[in-house]
Amino acid sequence: MRGASAVGTQNGSQPKRSGSNGSKAHEAEAAERTPLPVSEISEAVTSVRFGSVNLIIQDGRVIQIDTLHKKRIG
């Protein structure tokens, strides 16, 4: 496979999960600090007829919402 990258989940494998990388106290602190952007997530989901919504999370916070719209032909 020339030019193929082993990084990512394009080959159907499960994404890597961090073991005990973060503490429960840190996770709770991050959750309390920033409320979940439910309205923005809901808006993204309802705007997609076919496709996907991807949440980018950093330090326990949603920092980006990506939407992928697919067009069905035929």
HELIX and SHEET records of a PDB file:
HELIX    1   1 LYS A   24  ARG A   33  1                                  10    
HELIX    2   2 VAL A   38  SER A   47  1                                  10    
SHEET    1   A 2 GLY A  51  GLN A  58  0                                        
SHEET    2   A 2 ARG A  61  HIS A  69 -1                                        
END                                                                             
